[in-house]
Amino acid sequence: MNDAITTVIIGGGPAGLFCALQAAGEGRSVILFEKKPAPGRKLLLAGTGQCNITHDGEISGFLSRYGDHGAFLRPALMNFTNRDLIEFFAARGLRMRAEPGGKIFPETRKSADVLAVLLAECAGRGVDLRCGEAVRAVSRDGDEFVIRTEKATIRADVLVIATGGASYPATGSTGDGYAFARELGQPVTEVAPALAPVYVRDYPFADLAGISFENLSISAYRDGKRVHRQTGDLLLTHTGLSGPGILDASRHILPGDVLRVAFLPDANTEAVRERVVDAVSAGGVRQVKTVLCDLPLPERFVRRLLDLAGIPPEKTCAHLEKKARNAIAASIAEFPFVVERLGGFAEAMATRGGVALDGINPKTMESRIVPNLYCIGEVLDIDGDTGGYNLQAAFSTAALAARQIAAPRPPR
C-alpha cells in the first residue's frame, strides 16, 4: 500500500514553483501542472525582465501596501519575510541588491536567474513538473481531488491553486483558477485589472510621451469629492498616465474620475501653487519659461503648459498679468485629467479580486470550506503596490501553504 501524500499544484509561476519545492519531501509526491510549454512566463517579465522580487525595509511596513487586505497577509508575511526570501536565493548563489527607493533585484538583473534557481530546487527535490499540460477540470471525490488534464486523470490528497490572476493573459494568466475554485465551491469575488495605466480624455501631452516626474501628489476626485490621494512617480505616455504612482492609485480610480496632479515633487497643491507664484513674482525681466524650468520642470512640458494657458514662451515675468500668473500656477499645482478608462488585463500588472479571502484561513492558506484545498499567490483577492510587493506575497503565501502541507499527518 502506498502511503505517500500526493499534492497537485496547478500553475507554474513563482507561487506554484515555490510551494512545490517547499512541500516536496520523503513520503510526499508533488505534481505541478503548467499549461504553457515552460514555467514562469510572467516571472520572466517581472521588473522588465530584471525581476523586482521584493522590497527593502521591515516586513511590517509591507502591510499597508495591499489596500485593505494587508491584515490577511500578516501571518504569511511574518512566516516568510523579505529577508527570508533574499536569504533563500543568496544561499543558492543568487545574491540580491537593494536599489535607491527600496526595490530589490537580483545582482544579475535577470528574471531568468530567479526562475533557474526555482527550477533547480524543484528538480532536486523530485517535483514532477508537467509543462504543456493544461488542467481542464477539478472535482472532489470523497476525501480526494480528481484533476483532469488534456492527457491524464490524477487523484490527489491535496490540491493547490496557484494559477495567478487574469493580467498579461499571453503568459498563461487567463483566470483559470477562478473557475477551478468555483467548481469546488470556493467563493470568488469579481475581478478587474489592477496596477493599470490610465487613459485620459482630450489628452494634451501625447507628443511628450516618455517624460517622467518623481514623487508627485496625485488626487482622484469623483463627483467633486476627493476619493484618494497618492504620492509617487508619474510617466506621461502617448495616451495618458502611467508610472508607479498612477499604477498604485489605479485600484481607486474609475472612468469619469478627475485626477489632479501637482507637478512639483514632495509638495501638496497649495505648496506648489505658492512656490510657482513666488518664483514668477520674483522673476522680473526673466522669461516665464526660464523661471519655470528652474523649479525644475522639463522644458518641453513647460512650453506645452504655457501654450495651453495662452502665454507666449518669451513673455517675461514682469509683464505677466496676475490672472495669467495664477492660471499657470494652478495648472502646475493641480492639472486636471479626466479618466476615459483604465488599461485592460493585457496591460495591467496585476488583478483586483479573485478567491474571496473570507473563505481562506490566513494562518495556513487552506480553504475554510474544502479540506486540503489551498489557494496561493495572485489567484487570491490580493493586489499589492508596485515595487516587489506582489511577488513577495506570492512567495510568502506559497511558503505558508507548503509548511501546512508538509506538516506530519495522521496515518491513513
Secondary structure as UniProt FT lines:
FT   STRAND          5..10
FT   HELIX           14..23
FT   TURN            26..27
FT   STRAND          28..34
FT   HELIX           41..45
FT   TURN            46..50
FT   STRAND          54..55
FT   HELIX           59..65
FT   HELIX           67..69
FT   HELIX           70..79
FT   HELIX           82..90
FT   TURN            91..93
FT   STRAND          96..98
FT   TURN            100..101
FT   STRAND          103..106
FT   TURN            107..108
FT   HELIX           111..124
FT   TURN            125..126
FT   STRAND          128..131
FT   STRAND          135..141
FT   TURN            142..143
FT   STRAND          144..149
FT   STRAND          153..156
FT   STRAND          158..161
FT   HELIX           169..171
FT   HELIX           176..183
FT   TURN            184..185
FT   STRAND          192..194
FT   STRAND          198..200
FT   TURN            201..202
FT   HELIX           206..208
FT   TURN            209..210
FT   STRAND          212..222
FT   TURN            223..224
FT   STRAND          225..236
FT   STRAND          240..242
FT   HELIX           244..249
FT   HELIX           250..252
FT   TURN            255..256
FT   STRAND          258..262
FT   TURN            265..266
FT   HELIX           269..281
FT   TURN            284..285
FT   HELIX           288..293
FT   HELIX           299..308
FT   TURN            309..310
FT   TURN            313..314
FT   HELIX           317..319
FT   HELIX           322..333
FT   STRAND          335..342
FT   TURN            345..347
FT   STRAND          350..352
FT   HELIX           357..359
FT   TURN            362..364
FT   STRAND          366..367
FT   TURN            371..372
FT   STRAND          373..375
FT   HELIX           377..379
FT   TURN            386..388
FT   HELIX           389..406
//
